[in-house]
Amino acid sequence: MKFYYRCTDCGTEYPGDQIRYLCAQCEQVAGEFQKGVLETVFDPEYLASLKTKPTVKSEDFLVYRLPNSAAYPVGNTPLIAPEKLRRQFGLPNLFLKNDGANPSGSLKDRASALVAAQALYHNEKTVVLASTGNAGSAMACAGAALGLKVILFVPATAPKAKLMQSVLYGATVIPIRGTYDDAFKLSIEYTQKFGGINRNTAYNPLTIEGKKTVSIEIFHQLGRNTPDVIFVPVGDGVIYAGVYKGFADLKAAGLIEKIPQIVGVQSTGSNAIARAFQTGKMLAIKKATTTADSIAVASPANGRMAIKFMRACQGWATEVSDAEISQAQVQLCKESGVFVEPAAAAAWAGFLKDRNKLDPSRKIVVLLTGLGFKDLAAVEKAIVIPKAVEPDLDAVN
Ligand SMILES: Cc1ncc(COP(=O)(O)O)c(C=O)c1O
């Protein structure tokens, strides 16, 4: 399919038949959000042709054909209509998109599937990346299913379950005594020296592109319709941009009229994008401190694009505390039966914070991006496992 890459900062265009990373024209300024993230632009005639197609699938919007989906079934995650929560909040059109139901347990599988497709198309056998956890386990899972070698640089402090997943899937896992930024830099040096495709988030533009399938699925699950508002947890801003891009492509194809308002939810301890949205200054924060490890980002790799899209869809940024995230995580479990990791619970906490702003007739989707089992340590403080008793009824009563 015909497509090209365009720099979201300076507009430089690059051909789609090459593997491209950041824009070569954009210089980075220390302390500011990264510049030069590329977006994927389709041939407008191709997009327009989708309007009259009897059935439009997510794959129709992707730049590479996804690898064997029977061997590696990514996406088609449930859109839950949470009965108790709907009643509790008087919101009959509230939905939870449970992307923890992906093969490795997070939305990151969508991006890994597209990068795997890119690797197979270009006959590359190795994918290299740095990750705080989920992107790594997602890529390792794709590699295991599709026969790609995965080399993963990860801060040694990443949650154990995410590291264990990556090792179990057979990736070469290299824990770094340092930060995610150190791992990021090292992974790029490694790719430059030894080859392979680099899948770092936002650095490889297909990480944004792959995530947009979640929006196209929501469109189908709502009967070829869009929600009015979507709550999305935000760290680097790649998921946010992917969600926007999915609806933007549907709009460009003439299949929807309006892009929903997308709310970016951050932790108060990791609020670089929320701050930049308020101040207009694209500045990294000194240190990200939140228990929601997947959204702990001081210098967001896709902050500029996320903010541009936030303005374009009349969305907004909401901040929640770690305590609110923890309460939201427990509430979601108890009231809807969905167990998510803290980063995903942040989206629910953001909804709780903003719900009074929302017209009750609106269609609201809360995007739950990862499974709770990925970080059991995070819930240990919030619950008490009852003490064991003797196996007789007197002890139970
Ligand atoms: C479960 C989960 N939720 C949310 C995010 C935040 O996504 P982004 O960094 O693209 O903003 C991540 C990223 O790692 C994640 O793994």
The ligand as a Tripos MOL2 file, in Angstrom:
@<TRIPOS>MOLECULE
LIG
   16    16     1     0     0
SMALL
NO_CHARGES

@<TRIPOS>ATOM
      1 C1         -0.1980   -0.6670   30.3860 C.3       1 LIG1
      2 C2          0.2730    0.6410   29.8490 C.ar      1 LIG1
      3 N1         -0.5520    1.6960   29.9310 N.ar      1 LIG1
      4 C3         -0.1870    2.9080   29.4850 C.ar      1 LIG1
      5 C4          1.0730    3.1140   28.9530 C.ar      1 LIG1
      6 C5          1.4450    4.4930   28.5030 C.3       1 LIG1
      7 O1          1.6320    4.5350   27.1100 O.3       1 LIG1
      8 P1          2.5100    5.6900   26.4720 P.3       1 LIG1
      9 O2          3.8630    5.5700   27.0950 O.co2     1 LIG1
     10 O3          2.4970    5.4130   25.0330 O.co2     1 LIG1
     11 O4          1.8590    6.9730   26.8400 O.co2     1 LIG1
     12 C6          1.9650    2.0420   28.8390 C.ar      1 LIG1
     13 C7          3.3040    2.2260   28.2900 C.2       1 LIG1
     14 O5          4.2310    1.5020   28.6050 O.2       1 LIG1
     15 C8          1.5440    0.7700   29.2840 C.ar      1 LIG1
     16 O6          2.3590   -0.2970   29.2150 O.3       1 LIG1
@<TRIPOS>BOND
     1     1     2 1
     2     2     3 ar
     3     2    15 ar
     4     3     4 ar
     5     4     5 ar
     6     5     6 1
     7     5    12 ar
     8     6     7 1
     9     7     8 1
    10     8     9 2
    11     8    10 1
    12     8    11 1
    13    12    13 1
    14    12    15 ar
    15    13    14 2
    16    15    16 1
@<TRIPOS>SUBSTRUCTURE
     1 LIG1         1 GROUP 0 **** ****
